[in-house]
Amino acid sequence: MRPRLALVGIGSWGRQYLRIATRLGASVAVCHSRHHGDDARWLAAHYPAVRHTTSLTEALDRPLDAVAVVTSRHAHADITLECLRRGLHVLVEKPAVTNRADLERTRAEAHSRGLVLRTGYTHCFDESLRRLATTARRLTAPDWRFTWTRPAPGTGVTDLVWEYFPHVFSIAGLLGDVAAEHLATSSVRVGRGPSGTATVEVDLPMRDGRGHVSVSSDAGVRHKGIRLYDGTELVAVWRDRRLLDVRRNRVFEAAEEPLLCQIRDFLEAVASRGDDTRRYDPRDPQNPYDPHDCVSRDRVVTDLLVRLDSAARHNDHRTLTR
């Protein structure tokens, strides 16, 4: 039977969800916010057979198996809880929540009902990043530098933190273990540019090695990449599903879109009646982490986001804790 999915949110990223979910054969119903606006016109032009509504209640009052929540971050927790209480599996975009209390509430609800609750850490399904992670964890002195320029021109400090650092922190978790106890000595540098643009730089403490992150909407060519060093030696360069092994002069490119892998994996978990551990093998050298373990990852990411947001709001030069 075709999986029955409700998609809540049809912005630019939600439209990618719709494209892939329909490609995977799911029956999709859409809930969006502008019935007579751009959303409705876009759906009519590209997916005329897809049912859509501006009422969340109406969207959920139909036979469904699961829901994908791709709305603004402030709505994630409430929508997730409503869906779980209806007995529906949920895939929620990152950040799953904006505070630890909501995280524990949603996780407890999913656990008590035996439901799949995943956060959309899409990069965890990028085979090129997983290979980079394997390399990083084998190095003697890993030192990685993540640069992301112009993720969304005009984006200010708060949105850089909450919309883009969930990506950063989930990738950091692949490359090594974040040393949360050393956050007090980690610096955050915030630069505010014209027209509400900004740059946020963080020296992220790692248990082994070092990590440096710079995310900027201020200027420069659109770019997202990682340079991995072993001490001072450049070992690998990653950029958007493409990995260059500098030592061996070899290039690896992920064959499938990470979002496609993520949605397919979620739908397979739903079809397996919530068996969310069926495919993970910790002995697999290409899987140095459990891609389904959103619980511990959410806790780390949520705490880091709250601390980073506090630091970024108050001063241009702050540590992650007062």
N, C-alpha and C positions, 0 to 999 in steps of 0.2 A: 504494500500500500504506500502511496506517495506520502511523505511526511507533510504535516499540515502546520505551517508556520505563520505567525503573525509578526509583522515587522512594524515596530513603533519608531517612527522617525524616518524621513525621506529627504534629508539634506544630502550634501555631496557624498558623504561616506555611506549613508543609508542607501543611496542609489547603487553603490557598489555591492552592498549586501543583497539587494534585490536582483541585480544582474547575476550574481553567482548562485544564489538560492534557486532561482528559476532554471539556471543552467544545470544544476544538480537534480532537477526534477521535483523540487518541493512545490506544493500548492501554497501560494503566498497571498495573504490579505494584508493590506497596508493601513496603518493609522498615521495620519499626518495632521499638521496644524492649519493648513491653508486650503480649505476645500475648493474655493473658487479662484485661487491664486496660482502661483507658479507650479506648486506641487501637482495640483489636479491637471493642469495643462500638460505638464511633463509626462505624467502617467498616461494620459489619454493618447499622447503622441508615441510613446515608446512601449507601453504595456497596457493596451486597451482592454485586455481580458482580466486584468488584476482588479479585484474589488478593493475599494478604499473608502475611508471614512475619517472624520475629524473627532469621533467619539471613541475614547479608549474602551468604555464599557461595551459599546456596540462591536468593536473589533474583537473583544475577548468573549463575547456572548455568541460563540459559534464553535463547532467542533474543531479543536486544536490539539496539537501535541506539544508545541513549544513556542517561545516568543524570543525574538531578538530585539533588544532595547538599544536604539541608536539615537537617543535624544540628547539634550543638553545635560551636563553632568549633575545639575541640581535636581533633576527629576529621576535619576537612576534608581535611588533607593526605594522611593515610594512605588514606582512602577514595578520594580522587581518583586517587592513584597506582595503587591496585589496579584501578580501573575503566579507566584509560588503558592499563595493561599487558594488559588483556583486549581492547584495541582498541575501546573504547567512547568516544564523545564525552561530554563532561561539562559540565554547568552547575552551578557550586558557589555556594552563598550566600556573601555577604560576612560577615566577612573570609575571603578564600580560604584564607589561611594566617595563622600568628601569628609568622612570622619569615622573613627574606629567604632563608635556605638552603632551606627547604621550597618557597618560591616558585620559585626557580631550578630545583629538581628537578622540580616538576610541569610547569613550562613547557617544560623541555628534553624531557621524556618526550612531551608532546603534539606538540611540533615534530618530533621524530624519527619519530613514527608518522603524521604528517599528520592529526592529530585536532583537532576543535574543542574548545577549552577556554575557557569563558566564566565570568566572575564576575558574580554577580547584582546589578549596579549598576542597580537598577530605575529610579531617578530619571532615568537617562540616556535612558530611553524615555518620559518624561513630556513631551508636546508643550508644555505650558504652561511648564515649566522651560527647555526648549530655547529658547523665545521670550524668556524672561527673560535667558538666557545671551547671546543675540544682542544684546539691548539693553545689557547690562552691558559687553560687549566693545567697544561703540561709544562709551561715555561718556568724557569727558575726565578726570573724577576719580571713578571708581566707588567707592562705599562701601556695602557691604552688611552687614546685620545679621540673623543667623539665630537665631531663638528657638524652642526645642523644650521644652515643659513636659509633664511626666508621660508620657513615652513608655511607661513601665511602672512604676506605683507600687511603691515599695519597692526599686527598682534602686539598687545601690551604685556606688561610683566605678569599679571595675574593669569591671563590665558596661556601664556607660555608655560607657566608652572603647571597648571591643571590640565591643559590639553596636550602638551607635548612631552613634559617630563615623565608621565606614565610610560611612554615609549622608552625614554632614556633609562628609567629605573628598571624596567623589565629586561632590557638588554644588558644592563650592568649585572643583573642577577644571573644571566647566562655566563658572563665572562669571569665571574668569581663571586665570592660571598661578601656582601656589604657589611662592613664593621660598624654597626649602628652605635656601639658604645663609644666610638671615637668621633661621633658627629660634632661634639662640642669644639673640636679643634679644626674642623673643616671649614674653609672660607667659602663665602658666597659673594660674588661680585655682580652687581646689577648696574647696567647702563641704560639710561632712558634717552631715546632718540626723538626725532621729530615725528609729528603726526601719530603719537601714541605708540611708536615702535620701541623695541627694547632688546637688550642682550642680557642673558643670565648665564653666568659661568660658575661652575661648582667643582671643587676638588673633592671627589667622592672617596671616602675612606674604604679601602678593601682589606680583607684579612691577609691576602697575598698580593703584593704589588700595589699599583696605583691606578687611579682612573681620573681623567679630567674631561669635563663636559662643557661645551659652549653651544648655546642655542640662541640664535639671533634672528629677529624679523626686521632689523634695521637696514642692512645693505648687503650687497654681494650677490653672486650667482646662486641660484637655488641648488642646494647640495646637502646630502646626508651621507656621512661616511665615518669610518673608524680606521685609525692607524694603530697597529699593534706592534709593540716593541718588546724585546727581551733585553732588559737593561737599556742600552743605547742602540742595539741592533734592530733595524726594521725587519719584522718577521712577515707581516701580512697587511693587506689593505682591503677593506670591505666597502662596497658602495652599492646599495639597492640591488640585492640578490646576486651580486657578483663579487667573488672573492679571489684576490691575487695572492698566491703563496710566493712570497719574494725569494725565499731560500731555494725553492725548487723551480721557480719561474713557471708556475702552472696556474691556470685560471679555472675556477669552478663557478658555474652559474646555476642557480636553482631553476629547475625545470618548470615548477608550478608556482602560481601566485600563492604567497603565504595566506592571504585571506580565503582563498578557495580551500586550501588544506584545513584551515581552522573551522570553517563552516561545515565542510564535509565531515570532519572529525566529530563535531558537535552533533550533527544529525545522526551519525552512526551510534553515538552514545545514547541518544534519545531512543533510537530504534532497538537498542540493546537493553531497554528498560532501566536505564540509569547506571549500567555497569561502566564506571568511569576509570577503571584500572586495567581494562582488558588487553591493551596493546603495549603498555610501557614495560620495557626490559632494561633495568639499571645496568646490566652487563654490556649493553650495546655501546660501543665507544663513540658513536655519533649522537648519543643521548645522555649528556652529562647531567641531566636534570629531568624531572618528570613534567612534561608539558601540560599534564592535566591537573597538577597541584596548584590550583589558583588560591587556595586558602592561605598558605604561608606567604605566597608571593603578594597577595592582596594586603596582608598585614604589614609587610615591609614597605610596600609602595605607598600605602595610605599614610603611614607614619612619616615617611620621608617627604611626601607632598605637603602635609600639614606643617612640618618644620620648615621646609623650604619656602612655603607661602608666607609664613610668619617673618622669616628673615628678609625676604624680598620686599615685603610691604613697608618695613620700618626704616631701613637704611640701605645705602648703596654698598656698604662694606659691613657684612655681618657674618657671624657664625650661625650654624643651623639651630643653636639653642641659646637662650638667654643665660 
